[in-house]
């Protein structure tokens, strides 16, 4: 029965399902995991890196972490080429909002804009859903630090801590157990890497296999947020601490 309906994004099956959207979500469940944790002091995003070849020409560019605006960043789980289209569109939306209103775009407003675009690709013929999910970390003056998750259907929801991608159910179980209100930013970084380690095949977490970023108060002083990738010695020390904890 499914074969009569799974080739069309706009046709519901008799039991009310859109198979192409479900297939897109299934593709994400096989992608590298991404974890997000919101604290009172910032948002931490972590993701598994899939490209590990020593022959690859590396650069300062990130594979899984992207900055959308000065106050918003995302982690990607899924097809990166699909993500690039949505990321560029969201960056344009943020800049147009700043041009029109002379202020940074509210986090949920930008998330809703991207999800409206994703939803449109499930409703018109000749298109396929975007095979990517995002974790949005952001701050605005109305609601402070926020964390959102979106999926290929165009749905989004707010979270204190969440995960997408491979073994996301196991990641959610750990987060439910170990996340506490008022968690510090440094503890959130360790917890995000600990969760990420449980979703990966490797028993030892190494810096080359993960990406970690934070959106937090600039210089620890409330009022201005800044985004940065955690690299080098800091990331190495965090990985060592997580490995020791699980020994």
N, C-alpha and C positions, 0 to 999 in steps of 0.2 A: 504493500500500500504506500509506503513512504516514497518509493521510487517515482510515483506519479506526481509528487509535489516537491521533491527536494531539489529540483533544478530551477525553481522559480523563487525569487526573493519576495515576490508580492502575493503569492498564493498560499492561503492557509490550508493545512491538511484538515480532514474531517474532525480530528480531535483538537483543533485549534492551535497548531504548532507551525512555526516558520523554521523549516529545517536548515536553511542556509545560515540563519542567525545562530542556531544551535551549533552548527558546524564551525562557525567562526569562534564561538566560545570554547569549543573543544580544542581548536588549534592553539588557543591561548593557554589552555591547561597543560600543553606540552612545551610551552616556551619557558625560558629562564624565569625564575621567581623574582618578584619584587615585593618589598616590605615597606610599610610606612607607619610611623609612630608620631602622634601629636603630643606635645608637652605644653606646659605653661610658658616655656622659654623658647620654643621653636618647634620645627618639624624635621624629623629625620627620615630620609629615604635611602633604601639600600636595594641593590639588584645584583643578580648573578650575571657575570660576563660569560658569553658562549664562545667568543673568538679568542683562542689561546695560543695560536701558532707562533712559534719563535721567528718565523719568516715574515710575519706581518709587520708592515711599517706602521709603528705606533705614533700617536701624536697626542696633543693635549686635549683633543676632542673626546667627548664621552660617548660611549656606546648606548647607554641606558638612561642617562640623566640629562635633562635639558632645562634651560631657563626660559620661561615664557615672558616674564616681565621682572622688574626689580623686586616685586613682592610675591612672585609665583614661580614654582618649579614643578617638574613632573618626572616620574619614573615610568619606564615603558616596559610592558610585557606583551610580546607578540611580534608581529612583522614590522621591522624598523622602517621599511620603505613606506608602509601605510602610515606609520606614526609621523614621518617627516611631513607628509601632506597636511595632517591635522595640526602639527606643531607650528608650521609656517602660517597657516590660517589663523591660529590663535594669537600668534605674535602680531599679525596685522590688526586683528580685532582689538588687542590691548593698546596698540599705538593710536588707532583711530579714536578709541575711547579717551585716551589722554589728550589727544588733539582737540576733541570736542568739548570735554568737561574740565580740562586742566587738572586732573587728578588721576591716580592709579585706579585701574579697573577693580571693582570688588571681586573677590575670589569666585564666589558662586556664580556671578554674572558671566565670567569667562568660561567656567565649567559648563554652564547651561548652553552657551553659544556653541562650544565644541560638540556637545552631546546632541544638539539640534541637527548639526551637520551629519553626525553619525547616524541619527535616526532616519534622516532623509534617504540614506543609501539602503535602507531596508524597505522602502515604500514605493520606489519607482523602478520600472522595468529596465533591463539592460545594465544594471548596477549590481555590485556585490557588497556585502557589509565589510567595513574595515576590520581586519583581523588583528586588532590591538586593544588592550586595556591600559588605562592610565591610573596612576596614583598622583593626585595633585596635592602639593603642600603649599600653603600660602598664608598671607596675613593681610588684613585690612582693618581700618579704624573702627568699623562697625562690630565685627565679631572676633577680632584678634586672630590667633593662629588657628588654621583649619586644615583638615585632611579629607579629601574626597576620593572616591573610586568610581570609575566609569567602565562600561562594558560595550561590546559591539552593537547592542540593541539601541543604545542611546540613553539607557538608564544611568543614573548616578546617585550616590548616597554619601552622607557624611559619616566619618569614623573617628574613634580615638586611636585605634590601631587596626591595621588590616594587612592582607597579603593577597597577591594574585599570581597566577602562573602555576608552574609545576608544584605538586604536593601542597597546594594552598590550604587544604583542609587540615593537614598536620600543622602548618604554620599558625592557623587560627587557633588550634587547640593550645599551642604553647603561649600565644598571646593572651588568651583568656585566662590562663593560669598565672602568668608572670607580670602582666601589665597591671600597674596600680596608679591610682590618681596621684597627681603631684610628682610624677617621675621626673628625675633630672635629665638634662640633655645628654650628659655623658653616659648615664645608665641606659638611656634610650638607644644610643649608638651601639652599646654592647648587646642589648637585647635584640636589636634588629639584625646584627651579625649572627647572633646565636640562633635566631629563627631561620635565617638564610642558610646557615650550615646544615640544619636539619632537613631542609628541602633539597640539598645537593647530594650528589652521589659520593663526593669525597668525604673522608673521615677527618681530614685536616683542612682548616680554612687558611688560605693563603691570599695575600693582597692582589695577586694577579687574577684571581677568579671573582672578585667582587668590586662593585662600585658603591661608594657611600657619599652622601651629600647631606647638608643641613641648611635650613633656612631659619635664621635666628637673629636675635638682637645684635646689631653691629657693636662690637667691642663690649658686649654684655650690658649695654645701656638701653633701656626701653625708649622707643620713639622712632628708631630707624632700623629696618631689617636689612640683612645682607645674605646672599646665597654663596655658598662655596662648596667645592668638592674636597672631600677628605682624602688626602694622598700621603705618599711617602712614609716617614717615620711614624706619624700619628696613626695611619691605617694599619701599618705593620704591628704596632704595639697593641692596638685593639684586637687584631686577629690572634696574637699570642695570648692575650688575656682570655679570649673566648675558648681557645684550644685548651688552656690550662684548666678552665672551669669544668670542661667536659671530660677531663682525664680521670 
